[in-house]
Amino acid sequence: MKKTTKLTDTQRDFAAENHDLVYQFLRARRLPEDEYYDIVVFGYLRAVKIYDQQPELRQHTFKTIAFKRMFAVLWNHYRSLYAAKRNATVLSLNSPAKQGGELQEYIASPGSAVHEYAEARENWEAIRPVITPKQMQALDMRAQGYTNREIGKVYYLTPGAVSSRMYRLRKKTGQLAA
């Protein structure tokens, strides 16, 4: 995330003179002012700063620069709205699953059958004390359908590290069941 700094007096005056561009942008995109003004105005203010600080941009009209910045902010807003995985709900393995039973019954490694993990349910109480918090977190996300790459991005791990954690978890499960 970029650090925000205050506008200079010159930039503030320039922003006030051209403020109607924010409303023009909202009307052109048919966006309600009360919902989207607070989103796009940050792009507008960023455009004011860069237009003032980068003289090479003056070969374009300020309107062009401002519309591009407001569009970028709007695009990021929509992207974050529809990225449900970023707003993942953390669940316990004891949480009820939609299909009935508990989540722990439906966790499977890639290529293995779900019913193999249903057998481990009886041994779950023995497994819980030996599972690490990172393994638990990765397991929760796996239960929600995340891939190793997606889990890795959340916890700053490589997909291989996530896979390794899942492997160790399966190994612990197998040792306790034997």
C-alpha positions in Angstrom: 0.0 0.0 0.0 1.3 3.4 -0.9 2.0 6.0 1.8 -0.3 8.9 1.6 1.1 12.4 1.9 -0.7 15.8 2.1 -1.3 17.9 -0.9 0.7 21.1 -1.3 -1.2 24.4 -1.4 -0.7 24.5 -5.2 -2.0 20.9 -5.5 -5.0 21.7 -3.3 -5.9 24.7 -5.4 -5.6 22.7 -8.6 -7.7 19.9 -7.1 -10.4 22.4 -6.1 -10.4 23.9 -9.6 -10.9 20.6 -11.3 -13.1 18.8 -8.7 -16.0 18.6 -11.1 -14.0 15.8 -13.0 -14.9 13.5 -10.1 -18.6 14.0 -10.8 -18.1 13.8 -14.6 -16.4 10.4 -14.1 -19.2 9.1 -11.9 -21.8 10.3 -14.4 -19.9 8.8 -17.3 -19.8 5.4 -15.5 -23.4 5.8 -14.3 -22.3 5.3 -10.7 -24.3 6.7 -7.8 -22.4 9.6 -6.2 -23.3 8.6 -2.6 -21.8 5.1 -3.0 -18.8 5.7 -5.2 -17.6 9.3 -4.5 -15.5 8.2 -1.5 -13.8 5.5 -3.6 -12.9 7.4 -6.8 -11.9 10.6 -5.0 -8.7 9.0 -3.8 -7.8 8.2 -7.4 -8.5 11.8 -8.3 -6.3 13.2 -5.5 -3.5 10.8 -6.6 -3.9 12.1 -10.1 -3.5 15.7 -8.8 -0.3 14.8 -7.1 1.3 12.9 -10.0 0.2 15.5 -12.5 2.0 18.2 -10.4 5.1 16.1 -9.6 5.7 14.6 -13.1 5.9 17.4 -15.7 6.1 14.8 -18.6 2.4 14.0 -17.9 1.5 17.5 -19.0 1.5 16.3 -22.6 -1.9 14.8 -21.7 -4.9 16.6 -20.4 -5.4 16.4 -16.7 -8.8 14.9 -17.4 -7.2 11.9 -19.0 -4.8 11.3 -16.1 -7.6 11.8 -13.6 -10.0 9.5 -15.3 -7.3 6.8 -15.6 -6.5 7.0 -11.9 -10.1 7.0 -10.9 -10.8 4.0 -13.1 -7.8 2.2 -11.5 -9.1 2.8 -8.0 -12.6 1.7 -9.1 -11.1 -1.4 -10.7 -9.2 -2.3 -7.4 -12.4 -1.7 -5.5 -14.4 -4.2 -7.6 -11.5 -6.7 -7.6 -11.5 -6.7 -3.8 -15.3 -7.0 -3.6 -15.4 -10.1 -5.7 -12.3 -11.8 -4.3 -14.2 -13.9 -1.8 -11.1 -15.9 -1.0 -9.5 -12.8 0.6 -12.3 -12.7 3.0 -12.1 -16.3 4.0 -14.0 -17.5 7.0 -11.8 -19.4 9.4 -13.5 -22.5 10.6 -12.7 -25.2 13.1 -12.3 -28.8 11.9 -15.2 -29.6 14.2 -17.5 -27.1 12.4 -20.5 -28.7 10.7 -20.1 -29.3 7.0 -22.9 -28.6 4.5 -23.2 -32.3 3.7 -23.6 -33.2 7.3 -21.0 -34.4 9.8 -17.8 -32.4 10.5 -15.3 -30.7 8.2 -12.5 -33.1 9.3 -14.4 -35.9 7.6 -14.1 -34.3 4.2 -10.5 -33.3 4.1 -8.5 -35.2 1.5 -5.1 -35.0 -0.1 -4.9 -34.5 -3.8 -5.8 -37.7 -5.6 -7.1 -39.6 -2.5 -10.6 -40.5 -1.7 -12.6 -38.6 0.9 -13.7 -41.8 2.6 -10.0 -42.6 3.6 -10.1 -39.5 5.8 -13.4 -40.4 7.4 -11.7 -43.4 9.1 -9.3 -40.9 10.8 -12.2 -39.3 12.6 -12.0 -41.8 15.5 -8.3 -40.9 16.0 -8.9 -37.1 15.8 -8.6 -36.6 19.6 -5.2 -38.3 19.6 -4.1 -36.2 16.6 -5.2 -32.8 17.8 -2.4 -32.4 20.5 0.3 -33.2 18.0 -0.8 -30.9 15.1 0.9 -27.6 14.8 -1.0 -24.3 14.5 0.4 -23.8 10.9 -0.8 -27.3 9.9 -4.2 -26.4 11.5 -4.4 -23.2 9.5 -3.4 -24.9 6.2 -5.9 -27.7 6.9 -8.7 -25.2 7.5 -8.1 -23.5 4.2 -7.7 -26.9 2.4 -11.1 -27.8 3.8 -12.5 -24.6 2.2 -11.2 -25.7 -1.2 -8.0 -23.5 -1.4 -5.1 -24.7 -3.5 -1.5 -25.0 -2.1 -0.6 -21.8 -4.0 -3.5 -19.9 -2.5 -2.8 -21.1 1.0 0.8 -20.2 0.5 0.0 -16.6 -0.5 -2.0 -16.1 2.7 0.7 -17.4 5.0 3.7 -16.3 2.9 4.7 -19.9 2.1 5.7 -21.6 -1.1 3.2 -24.2 -2.5 5.8 -26.8 -1.7 5.9 -25.8 2.0 2.1 -26.1 2.2 2.3 -29.5 0.5 5.0 -30.5 2.9 2.8 -29.5 5.9 -0.1 -31.5 4.5 2.2 -34.5 4.0 3.4 -34.3 7.6 -0.2 -34.1 8.8 -1.1 -37.2 6.8 2.0 -39.0 8.1 1.0 -38.1 11.7 -2.5 -39.3 11.1 -1.2 -42.6 9.7 1.2 -43.2 12.6 -1.5 -42.6 15.2 -4.0 -44.8 13.4 -1.6 -47.7 13.3 
